[in-house]
Amino acid sequence: MYLHLGFEKVIKSENIIGIFDLDNTTLQKSSRDYLARAEKAGNIENVCEDLPKSFVVCSENGKRKIYITQIASSTILRRVNNGII
């Protein structure tokens, strides 16, 4: 199944490692450090037009990729669980 994240970005749901709420996870220094390292390495793609609400960590071709999206983590999780694209 495929999942739309925004900005015409579609990923395979089987590639998802984790779905995270941006507000809650970035309270932790370790999460902020992880995102900073990923951004420095060029592994982050912003796929939102408005205020970002969550990020999705994926494994694509053996590499980690993080997508910043305006879709709430609860909505993404519900779409994945219900098979909604």
Secondary structure, 3 states (H helix, E strand, C coil): CEEEEECCEEEEHHHEEEEEEHHHHCCCHHHHHHHHHHHHCCCEEECCCCCCCEEEEEEECCEEEEEEECCCHHHHHHHHHHCCC
